[in-house]
Amino acid sequence: MQQLIMLGMIVIVFYFFMIRPQMKKQKDLKKFRENLKSGDKVVTIGGIHGKILEVADSTVLVQTDGSKIRFEKSAISQSVSDQLQG
């Protein structure tokens, strides 16, 4: 009986310290990507810095130092202002 109680406590600890924060982080990232707009300065998961020129349903057009590149929204990792604060 004690072993089952300990196993249950371990599962609860894993949920509150590992699974739940990860779900919250994913939810915040999804909200961030849905709220992208023209003029935002962003960084992609590949490390490319640029300014958003156009936002479509699932893609964004990003201007870098002399070129324009179309990315999936899922490739945008953070805002430049978020990077400077964190």
C-alpha positions in Angstrom: 0.0 0.0 0.0 2.8 2.4 0.8 4.4 1.8 -2.5 1.2 2.8 -4.3 1.0 5.9 -2.3 4.6 6.9 -3.1 4.1 6.1 -6.8 1.0 8.3 -6.8 2.9 11.1 -5.1 5.6 10.9 -7.7 3.1 11.1 -10.5 1.5 14.2 -8.9 4.9 15.9 -8.5 5.8 15.2 -12.1 2.5 16.7 -13.2 2.9 19.9 -11.3 6.6 20.5 -11.8 7.1 19.2 -15.4 4.0 18.6 -17.4 1.8 21.5 -16.4 4.5 24.3 -16.9 5.3 22.8 -20.3 1.6 22.9 -21.3 1.4 26.6 -20.2 4.5 27.4 -22.2 3.0 25.9 -25.3 -0.2 27.7 -24.8 1.6 31.1 -24.4 3.7 30.4 -27.6 0.6 29.6 -29.6 -1.1 32.8 -28.4 2.1 34.8 -29.3 2.1 33.3 -32.8 -1.6 34.1 -33.3 -1.1 37.7 -32.3 1.8 38.4 -34.8 1.3 41.6 -36.9 3.1 43.6 -39.5 5.9 45.7 -38.0 6.9 43.2 -35.3 10.6 42.4 -35.0 11.0 38.7 -34.5 13.6 35.9 -34.3 13.1 32.6 -36.0 14.0 29.2 -34.5 17.0 29.3 -36.9 18.2 32.5 -35.4 17.2 34.8 -38.2 16.3 38.3 -37.1 13.8 40.3 -39.1 10.8 42.5 -39.3 7.3 41.1 -40.3 6.0 42.7 -43.5 2.9 40.5 -44.1 0.9 38.0 -42.1 -1.1 35.2 -43.8 -3.1 32.3 -42.3 -0.1 30.0 -41.6 2.9 32.0 -42.9 4.6 35.4 -42.4 6.8 37.4 -44.7 9.9 38.6 -42.9 12.3 41.2 -44.2 16.0 40.7 -43.3 19.0 42.9 -44.3 18.1 43.1 -47.9 15.9 40.1 -48.6 12.4 38.9 -47.9 11.7 35.4 -46.7 8.4 33.6 -46.1 8.3 31.5 -42.9 5.7 29.3 -41.3 4.3 30.9 -38.2 5.6 27.9 -36.2 9.2 28.9 -37.2 8.9 32.2 -35.2 10.3 31.7 -31.8 10.2 35.1 -30.1 9.9 38.8 -30.4 13.1 40.9 -30.3 11.6 42.9 -27.4 11.1 39.6 -25.5 14.7 38.6 -26.2 16.0 41.9 -24.8 13.9 41.6 -21.7 14.7 37.9 -21.0 
